[in-house]
Amino acid sequence: MRGDLIRVLSTAEEKANELKLDGYEPDVVLLGKEAYEFIRAQINEEFGDEEEVFELSGLKIRVVEELDGDAVVIDSKAIGLGLGGAKRFKVVL
């Protein structure tokens, strides 16, 4: 459904903006396998394709199976250097 896709895109952009306000430069979104399949199905339904998805709101996608239905927007250059640099959200409700 279009509403679910808009919700996910809006949330990803919101989390990226929160990181920017904290001084980070978000560049990657980590998606659980379930979350990736959900987003891919939504995009393919909307645009009528059967293709892979490589970006979400301008952020590169990386699949991390352990996240299941969640996603994490990160600044890949700052992650692991201390607290911060990542914002997690639920994709599949």
N, C-alpha and C positions, 0 to 999 in steps of 0.2 A: 504494500500500500504506500501511496505517496506520502501520507502523514508520517509513517514510520521512518522513511528515508529522510524526510525533512527534520524529524526529531534527532536522528543520529548526526546528521550534518551540522545542525545547530549546536548540539552538545559538544561535538568535536571542536568547532570554532570557538565556542565559549571557553572550553578548557585551554585551548591554545592562547586565547586572549588573556586568560588569567595568568598563564605562565609568562607571557610578554610583560604584563604589569609587574611581575615579580623579578623582571630583569633577565629572563631566559629567552632563548630563540628556539621555539619548538619546531622540529623538522620531521619527526617520525610519529606514527601512531601504531602501537602494538595492538594487534587484535587476536583474541582467542579464536580457535578454529570455528566454533559455533557462531561467534560474532561475525567473522569474515563471511561465512556461508550465508548468514542472514542478510548482510549488506549486499553481497554479490547477487542474491536472489532479488532483492529490492531494485537494484540498479538494472539488472537484466530485464525485469518485468517492466520497468519504466521506459527503457530504451529499446526493448525488443531484441537484445543481443544475447549471446551465450559466451561472453568473454570474461577473462580474468580482470580483476580490479587492482590497480597498482597505486592509486592515490585516493585520498579522502580529504576533501577541503584543502588541497594543496600540500598535504603531508604524505610522505612515503609510507606505504603499508608494509608491516612485517608481521607474519603470523607466529604467535606463540601459543601452542596448544593448551598450555596450563591455564591460560586466562579464561577459557571456556566462552561465556557470553559477555565478557567484559572487554574494555579497551583502555589503553593508557596512552595519553599524549605525552611525548617526552622531548627534551632537548638532548640529543644524543651526545653532544660535546660536554654536557655538564652532569649527566647521570652518573652516579657513583662517586662523585667528588665531595659529596656531603648531602645534607638534607635538601630536598627540593628538586626541581627540574622535571617533575612528573605529576600528572593529574589523571586519576582513574575514573571511569564511568561505566555504567551498565548499558550494554547495547541491546541484549535480548532480555525483555522483561518477563 
